[in-house]
Amino acid sequence: MASLRDLLLWAALGFGAAIPGVAAHEDHLVSRRMTKRFVDDNGHYNISFYHINDVHAHLDEFSSSGTDCPDKTKGCRGGYARVRSVLKETRPDHPDSLFLNAGDEFQGTMFFTFYGGEKIAETLNQMGFDGMTLGNHEWDKGDDVLGDFLNNLTFPIISANVHSDNEKLNKTIKPYHIYEQYELAVIGVTTDTTPSISQPGAGTTFSDPVQAVQNTIDHIRATTNIKRIAALTHIGYEEDQRLARETTGLHLIMGGHSHTKLGSEPGSEGPYPTIVTNKNGDEVFVVTAWRWGEYLGYIDVTYDADGKILEYHGAPINLSNKTAQDPELQAQITEWRKPFEEYAARVVGYSNVVLEQSNCVTEECVLGDFMADAMLQYRLNNTSPSSSARPDFALLNGGGVRATIDIGPITRGEVLTAFPFGNAVVDVVMSGDSLWKSLEGIVSGTSQVNGRPVPSFLQVSSGIVVRYNPAASAGSKLVSVDIGGKPLDRAAEYRIVTVDFVATGGDNYFDPPFRDIIALDTLDEVLIRHIGAMSPVEATLGGRLVKGSKCTSRTKKRQV
């Protein structure tokens, strides 16, 4: 394996300088090999992998919050023009290489909201991808829309655990692809939670990713002479490590889905690569490249004759505002912006605070509070004080909150980037007992009714305070719930404002899901009106989702 001394020496020799504006890191990918690599006398083979994941329609550069970046002085980053620039500079020096996409190209900016998958497909085809697996968000508009998108792509689409009766999907999705020139197979898999967090058809199912990968490895080894096998996954960093531990014959995993930052930089959740031991005691190398295309993953590996990795070096490449943009692709993307730019640029209000999104999937967040309040106020404005239809509180899934809204003027485009799914507000009625079980499932991460995972934390409005103990065991984390200043009554009924996605079974919040719901206005329209009414926005955390093992005196007073 490459030593720190070697890596520092490579950096000192200036290999990072070949990438315009990319600073050399001590573990940055470097190589002096300028000729085609080959299998040596010992059967060792060297190949480089570029990988990217969870771009979420960020074709263009963006700000730190993931929204548009009109002010270049604030440090724009990412964008496929920067990715292409880096590839043009570095890939010719690494002729034995693959460029792979770990999914979730759909959903996140106006490029998808306005064009659907059209411009995304056009861009991906120009990038030189060698393969792609599918993320859950690729199904946000159903099987047929995804099928049409995939039919326009010019590279292999792989996912071994997707099984569908949709002809368009069956035509394009394969379990794996063999790159004959490298004698290497890449297997794809997609999170099996997709039915609860996206919109696949009833005839599209997702089997267990670990079993699907092992079955595919066994098939490849039984029917070919291929020994070098990698996985391209959209199941998340923790599941990638489980996949590594519970399989054999797999030695490299390039993943996505969990938006995990790896490397040596501040905020990283683990090393790049993360090395896990498999069932046979062999090392498996797990890598992922955060989200939105702010980083391009890069790992260079040497395989032995049995397909095990002997050596590696590499690191995620930070695509900062100092990284050059490919002028041809950037001009094309800029031209695509014009039809929606005027619409998206309309200012709808002003915020004096950062409406933070980054922690919404794990705990209470400012933008989650603010959106839930907007939903509640929207329904209160449309029901009389004496009406039985008057709601008690609002609830939404934290995974539906997609980008931070910064201090300053708030544009329609920022709202659509933060809430891009087109979800509509709905009213539902639940018994106190069912509500308690649902909330326990959400804070525990596992439904108390069906036993399946609940992948996203909740956000709530004023009118409810949920106290939970993260240290307690699953099924016992919920400590107390106050609604309207009183303890939740399991025998009572409560009217809740939520979103159609959650009400109909999304994120596995409610079981059974609600049927025959009436969809009202979409979240973006509700939020735009609320911003106008509250501008300038001064939102803060409301203390509605409280961590702790006991009810505090403050909570007890509310229960009186």
C-alpha positions in Angstrom: 0.0 0.0 0.0 1.1 3.5 -0.6 2.9 5.0 2.4 2.3 8.5 3.7 5.9 9.3 2.7 5.2 8.2 -0.9 2.0 10.2 -1.0 3.7 13.3 0.3 6.5 12.8 -2.2 4.0 12.5 -5.1 2.3 15.7 -3.9 5.6 17.5 -3.5 6.5 16.6 -7.1 3.5 18.6 -8.2 1.2 15.9 -9.6 -1.9 17.7 -8.3 -1.0 20.7 -10.3 -2.0 19.0 -13.5 -5.6 19.7 -12.5 -6.4 23.4 -13.0 -7.0 25.0 -9.6 -7.0 21.7 -7.6 -4.8 21.9 -4.6 -2.6 18.8 -4.0 -3.6 16.9 -0.9 -1.3 14.5 0.8 -3.4 11.5 -0.3 -4.3 12.9 -3.7 -4.2 10.7 -6.8 -0.9 10.9 -8.6 0.8 8.8 -11.1 3.9 9.0 -13.3 2.7 6.3 -15.7 2.1 8.0 -19.0 1.8 4.8 -21.1 -0.9 2.1 -21.2 -0.7 -0.2 -18.2 -0.4 -3.9 -18.5 -0.4 -7.2 -16.6 3.1 -7.8 -15.3 4.9 -11.1 -14.9 3.1 -11.7 -11.5 -0.3 -11.1 -13.0 -0.7 -7.7 -11.3 -2.8 -5.1 -13.1 -3.3 -1.4 -12.4 -6.5 0.5 -13.2 -8.0 3.9 -12.2 -11.6 4.5 -11.2 -13.3 7.9 -11.4 -16.7 8.0 -9.7 -19.4 10.4 -8.8 -22.8 10.1 -7.0 -25.9 12.0 -6.0 -25.4 15.0 -8.4 -29.2 15.7 -8.1 -29.5 17.7 -11.3 -26.6 20.1 -10.4 -25.5 20.4 -14.0 -24.3 23.9 -13.3 -22.1 25.3 -10.5 -23.8 26.1 -7.2 -23.3 27.8 -3.8 -22.3 26.0 -0.6 -26.0 25.5 0.2 -26.6 23.7 -3.2 -28.6 26.6 -4.7 -27.7 28.8 -7.7 -24.5 30.8 -7.4 -24.9 34.1 -9.2 -22.3 35.8 -7.1 -19.0 34.2 -8.1 -17.2 36.0 -5.2 -18.9 33.7 -2.7 -17.2 30.6 -4.0 -19.2 28.7 -6.6 -18.3 25.0 -6.8 -19.1 21.8 -8.7 -21.0 21.6 -12.0 -20.3 19.1 -14.8 -18.2 21.6 -16.7 -15.6 21.3 -13.9 -15.9 17.5 -13.9 -15.2 17.5 -17.6 -12.3 19.8 -17.3 -10.6 17.5 -14.7 -11.3 14.4 -16.8 -9.8 16.1 -19.9 -6.7 17.0 -17.9 -6.1 13.7 -16.1 -7.7 10.8 -17.9 -5.3 10.8 -20.9 -2.5 10.0 -18.4 -4.5 7.0 -17.1 -5.6 5.2 -20.2 -6.8 2.1 -18.2 -9.6 3.8 -16.3 -13.4 3.8 -15.9 -15.7 6.7 -15.1 -18.7 5.5 -13.2 -21.9 7.1 -11.8 -23.5 5.8 -8.6 -27.0 7.3 -9.2 -29.4 10.0 -8.2 -29.0 12.3 -11.2 -32.7 13.2 -11.0 -34.3 15.8 -8.7 -32.7 18.8 -7.0 -32.6 21.9 -9.4 -34.6 23.6 -12.0 -32.7 21.6 -14.7 -34.9 18.6 -13.7 -38.0 20.6 -12.6 -38.1 22.3 -16.0 -36.6 19.8 -18.4 -37.2 16.4 -16.7 -34.4 14.1 -17.7 -33.8 15.5 -21.1 -30.8 17.8 -20.4 -29.4 15.4 -17.8 -29.2 12.6 -20.4 -27.6 14.9 -22.9 -25.0 16.0 -20.4 -24.2 12.5 -19.2 -23.7 11.3 -22.7 -21.1 14.0 -23.3 -19.2 13.2 -20.1 -17.8 9.8 -21.2 -19.4 7.7 -18.5 -18.6 4.0 -18.7 -21.5 2.9 -16.6 -24.2 3.9 -14.1 -26.3 2.4 -11.4 -29.7 3.8 -10.5 -30.6 5.8 -7.4 -34.0 5.9 -5.8 -34.7 9.4 -7.2 -34.5 8.1 -10.7 -38.0 6.7 -10.0 -39.5 10.0 -8.8 -41.7 10.2 -11.9 -42.4 6.5 -12.3 -41.2 3.7 -14.5 -42.1 5.0 -17.9 -40.3 8.4 -17.4 -37.2 6.6 -16.2 -37.4 4.1 -19.0 -37.5 6.9 -21.6 -34.5 8.6 -19.9 -32.5 5.4 -19.8 -33.3 4.7 -23.5 -31.5 8.0 -24.4 -28.2 7.1 -22.5 -25.3 5.7 -24.5 -23.5 3.7 -21.7 -24.4 0.6 -19.6 -27.1 0.9 -16.9 -26.6 -1.8 -14.2 -28.6 -2.8 -11.1 -28.7 -6.5 -10.1 -31.6 -6.2 -7.6 -34.1 -4.3 -9.7 -36.8 -6.6 -11.1 -39.5 -5.1 -13.3 -42.4 -5.9 -15.6 -41.9 -2.6 -17.4 -40.6 -3.3 -20.9 -38.6 0.0 -21.1 -36.7 -0.8 -17.9 -36.1 -4.4 -18.9 -34.6 -3.2 -22.2 -32.0 -1.1 -20.5 -31.2 -2.3 -17.0 -28.7 -5.2 -16.7 -27.4 -6.7 -13.4 -23.7 -6.2 -14.4 -21.4 -5.2 -17.2 -18.1 -6.8 -18.1 -15.4 -4.5 -19.4 -13.6 -7.0 -21.6 -10.5 -4.9 -22.2 -9.8 -4.8 -18.5 -11.1 -8.3 -17.7 -13.2 -6.6 -15.0 -16.9 -6.8 -14.1 -18.9 -4.1 -12.3 -22.2 -5.1 -10.6 -24.8 -2.5 -9.8 -27.4 -2.4 -7.0 -30.1 0.1 -5.8 -31.5 0.7 -2.3 -34.3 -1.7 -1.6 -36.1 1.1 0.3 -36.9 2.8 -3.1 -40.6 1.8 -3.1 -41.1 3.7 0.2 -39.1 6.8 -0.8 -39.9 7.2 -4.5 -42.5 6.2 -7.1 -41.7 2.9 -8.9 -44.6 1.0 -10.4 -46.3 -1.9 -8.6 -44.5 -4.3 -11.0 -41.0 -3.0 -10.1 -39.5 -4.6 -7.0 -36.1 -4.4 -5.3 -34.5 -7.5 -3.8 -31.9 -7.5 -1.0 -28.8 -5.8 -2.4 -26.3 -8.1 -0.5 -27.8 -11.3 -1.8 -28.2 -9.8 -5.3 -24.5 -8.9 -5.4 -23.3 -12.3 -4.0 -25.5 -14.2 -6.5 -24.1 -12.1 -9.3 -20.5 -12.6 -8.2 -21.1 -16.4 -8.1 -22.7 -16.3 -11.6 -19.8 -14.3 -13.1 -17.2 -16.6 -11.6 -19.1 -19.7 -12.7 -19.6 -18.6 -16.3 -16.5 -16.5 -17.1 -12.8 -16.2 -16.2 -13.3 -12.8 -14.7 -11.7 -12.4 -11.2 -11.6 -8.6 -10.9 -15.1 -7.6 -9.7 -16.3 -4.2 -8.3 -19.7 -3.0 -7.2 -21.3 0.3 -8.1 -24.0 0.9 -5.5 -26.7 3.3 -4.4 -27.4 1.9 -0.9 -25.5 4.2 1.4 -22.2 4.2 3.3 -23.3 1.9 6.2 -24.9 -0.5 3.8 -21.8 -0.5 1.6 -19.8 -1.6 4.6 -22.3 -4.3 5.3 -22.1 -5.4 1.7 -18.4 -5.7 2.1 -18.5 -7.7 5.3 -21.2 -10.1 4.1 -19.9 -11.1 0.7 -16.9 -12.8 -0.9 -15.2 -12.2 -4.2 -15.8 -8.4 -4.1 -12.9 -6.0 -3.4 -14.0 -2.5 -4.4 -17.3 -0.7 -3.8 -18.1 2.7 -5.2 -21.2 4.0 -3.6 -23.8 6.7 -3.2 -27.2 7.5 -1.6 -26.1 8.6 1.9 -24.3 11.8 0.9 -21.2 10.8 2.9 -18.0 12.8 2.9 -14.9 10.6 3.1 -11.2 11.6 3.2 -8.9 13.7 5.5 -10.7 17.0 5.2 -12.8 18.5 8.1 -16.3 17.0 8.3 -15.3 13.7 6.8 -17.2 10.7 8.2 -14.5 8.2 7.4 -11.3 7.5 5.5 -11.1 7.3 1.7 -11.1 4.4 1.1 -12.8 2.8 4.1 -11.3 -0.7 4.3 -13.6 -3.5 5.5 -12.8 -7.2 6.0 -15.1 -9.6 4.1 -16.3 -13.1 5.0 -13.0 -14.6 3.8 -10.8 -12.2 5.7 -9.9 -10.2 2.6 -9.9 -6.4 2.4 -12.7 -4.6 0.6 -12.2 -0.9 -0.3 -15.3 1.3 0.1 -15.4 4.8 -1.5 -18.0 7.5 -2.1 -17.9 11.1 -3.1 -20.3 13.1 -1.0 -23.0 14.8 -3.0 -24.0 17.3 -5.8 -20.8 16.8 -7.7 -18.7 19.0 -5.4 -16.2 16.2 -5.4 -15.1 13.7 -8.1 -14.0 10.5 -6.6 -10.7 8.9 -7.8 -9.0 5.7 -6.7 -6.1 3.9 -8.4 -5.8 0.2 -7.6 -3.5 -2.6 -8.4 -5.1 -6.1 -8.6 -3.3 -9.3 -8.1 -3.9 -12.4 -10.2 -6.8 -13.5 -8.0 -8.6 -10.1 -8.2 -7.6 -8.9 -4.8 -6.3 -5.3 -4.3 -2.6 -5.1 -3.5 -2.0 -1.4 -3.6 -4.0 1.8 -3.9 -3.8 5.6 -3.9 -6.3 8.3 -4.5 -8.7 10.8 -2.9 -11.8 12.8 -3.8 -11.0 15.8 -6.0 -12.5 19.0 -4.7 -14.1 20.9 -7.6 -13.9 24.4 -6.1 -14.3 27.8 -7.8 -10.5 27.6 -8.6 -11.1 24.5 -10.8 -11.4 25.4 -14.5 -14.7 24.8 -16.3 -14.9 23.2 -19.7 -15.9 26.3 -21.8 -18.0 24.3 -24.4 -20.1 22.4 -21.8 -20.5 25.5 -19.6 -21.8 27.6 -22.5 -24.3 24.9 -23.3 -25.5 24.7 -19.7 -25.7 28.5 -19.5 -27.9 28.5 -22.6 -30.2 25.9 -21.1 -30.8 28.1 -18.1 -32.4 30.9 -20.1 -36.0 29.6 -20.4 -36.4 29.2 -16.6 -34.0 31.8 -15.3 -36.4 34.7 -15.2 -39.1 32.6 -13.5 -36.6 31.2 -11.0 -35.0 34.7 -10.3 -38.3 36.3 -9.0 -37.7 37.4 -5.4 -40.5 36.2 -3.1 -39.2 37.6 0.2 -36.1 38.2 2.4 -34.5 36.2 5.2 -32.4 37.7 8.0 -31.2 34.2 9.0 -29.9 31.1 7.3 -32.7 28.6 6.9 -30.5 25.5 7.4 -31.2 22.2 5.8 -28.1 20.1 6.3 -29.2 18.2 9.4 -32.9 17.8 8.6 -32.7 14.1 8.1 -31.3 13.4 11.6 -32.8 16.1 13.9 -34.8 19.3 14.2 -33.7 21.9 11.7 -34.6 25.5 11.0 -35.9 25.1 7.5 -37.9 22.0 8.6 -39.6 24.1 11.4 -40.3 26.9 9.0 -41.8 24.7 6.3 -44.0 22.9 8.8 -45.2 26.2 10.2 -46.0 27.3 6.7 -48.1 24.1 6.2 -49.9 24.5 9.4 -50.6 28.2 8.9 -51.9 27.5 5.3 -54.5 25.1 6.7 -55.4 27.4 9.6 -56.0 30.2 7.2 -58.5 28.0 5.4 -60.5 26.6 8.3 -62.7 28.6 10.7 -61.7 28.6 14.4 -64.8 26.6 15.3 -64.4 24.0 12.5 -63.8 20.3 13.4 -61.3 20.3 10.5 -59.0 22.7 12.2 -55.5 21.0 12.4 -53.5 20.3 15.5 -50.0 20.4 13.9 -48.1 19.8 10.8 -45.5 17.1 10.0 -43.2 16.4 7.1 -40.3 14.1 6.3 -36.8 15.7 6.7 -35.6 13.9 3.6 -38.0 16.1 1.6 -36.1 19.2 2.6 -33.3 19.4 0.0 -31.3 22.6 0.3 -30.5 25.5 2.6 -31.9 29.0 1.9 -29.3 31.6 2.6 -29.5 35.0 4.2 -30.7 37.7 1.8 -33.4 37.8 -0.9 -35.2 34.5 -1.4 -36.0 33.6 -5.0 -38.6 31.2 -6.4 -35.7 29.1 -7.7 -34.3 28.7 -4.2 -37.7 27.6 -2.9 -37.9 25.0 -5.7 -34.4 23.8 -5.0 -35.2 23.3 -1.4 -38.5 21.6 -2.1 -38.2 20.2 -5.6 -40.6 17.2 -5.5 -43.9 18.8 -6.3 -45.4 17.3 -3.1 -48.8 18.6 -2.1 -50.2 19.4 1.3 -52.9 17.0 2.7 -54.9 16.6 5.9 -55.2 13.2 7.7 -56.8 12.1 10.9 -55.1 9.6 13.2 -55.9 8.1 16.6 -53.6 9.0 19.4 -52.5 5.4 19.6 -51.6 5.2 15.9 -49.8 8.5 16.1 -47.7 7.4 19.1 -46.7 4.2 17.2 -45.8 6.2 14.1 -43.7 8.7 16.1 -41.9 5.9 17.9 -41.1 4.3 14.5 -39.7 7.6 13.2 -37.4 8.3 16.2 -36.4 4.6 16.3 -35.8 4.4 12.6 -37.9 1.2 12.4 -41.7 1.1 12.0 -43.5 -0.3 15.0 -46.2 -1.8 12.8 -44.4 -3.4 9.9 -40.8 -3.7 11.1 -39.3 -2.0 8.0 -36.8 0.9 8.2 -37.9 4.5 8.5 -35.1 6.2 6.5 -35.8 9.9 7.3 -36.3 11.9 10.5 -39.4 14.1 10.8 -39.9 17.9 11.0 -42.9 19.4 12.9 -44.7 22.7 13.3 -45.6 24.5 16.5 -48.4 22.8 18.4 -46.4 19.6 19.1 -43.4 18.8 21.2 -41.8 15.4 20.8 -39.2 14.3 23.4 -37.1 11.2 22.5 -34.1 9.4 23.9 -31.6 8.5 21.1 -29.7 6.3 23.6 -32.7 4.0 24.3 -33.3 0.8 22.3 -35.4 0.9 19.2 -39.1 0.8 20.1 -38.5 2.6 23.4 -37.0 5.9 22.3 -40.1 8.0 22.5 -40.3 9.7 25.9 -43.3 12.0 25.6 -45.5 13.9 23.2 -47.3 17.1 23.9 -50.0 18.3 21.5 -51.6 21.7 22.1 -49.8 21.9 25.5 -51.3 18.6 26.7 -49.9 15.0 26.7 -51.0 13.0 23.7 -54.2 11.1 24.5 -54.1 7.7 22.9 -57.9 7.5 22.8 -58.3 10.8 21.1 -58.2 11.7 17.4 -55.8 14.3 15.9 -55.9 16.1 12.6 -52.5 16.4 11.0 -51.3 18.5 8.1 -48.7 16.5 6.1 -47.6 15.9 2.5 -49.1 13.4 0.0 -45.8 11.5 -0.2 -45.7 10.7 3.5 -49.5 10.1 3.8 -49.5 7.5 1.1 -46.7 5.5 2.6 -43.5 7.4 1.8 -40.6 6.9 4.1 -42.7 4.3 5.9 -44.1 6.8 8.4 -47.7 5.5 8.4 -48.9 1.9 8.1 -51.5 1.4 6.8 -51.0 4.4 4.4 -53.9 6.7 3.9 -56.1 6.3 0.8 -58.4 8.7 -1.0 -56.6 11.8 0.3 -57.3 15.2 -1.3 -54.2 16.9 -2.5 -54.1 20.7 -1.9 -51.5 23.2 -2.9 -47.9 22.2 -3.4 -45.2 22.8 -0.8 -43.3 25.4 -2.9 -46.5 27.5 -3.4 -47.4 27.2 0.3 -43.9 28.3 1.3 -43.7 31.2 -1.1 -46.9 32.6 0.4 -45.6 32.1 3.9 -42.3 33.8 3.1 -44.2 36.8 1.7 -46.3 37.0 4.9 -43.3 36.6 7.3 -40.7 38.6 5.4 -38.1 39.5 6.6 -37.9 35.9 8.0 -36.5 35.6 11.5 -37.0 31.8 12.0 -35.2 29.9 14.8 -35.2 26.4 16.1 -38.5 25.9 18.0 -37.5 23.2 20.5 -40.1 20.8 19.1 -37.9 17.7 18.7 -36.2 17.4 22.1 -33.5 14.9 22.9 -33.5 13.6 26.5 -34.4 10.7 28.8 -36.9 12.6 30.9 -39.6 15.2 30.7 -38.2 18.6 31.7 -40.1 21.0 34.0 -40.8 23.1 30.9 -42.5 20.1 29.3 -44.4 19.3 32.5 -45.8 22.8 32.6 -47.0 22.4 29.1 -48.8 19.2 30.1 -50.7 21.0 32.9 
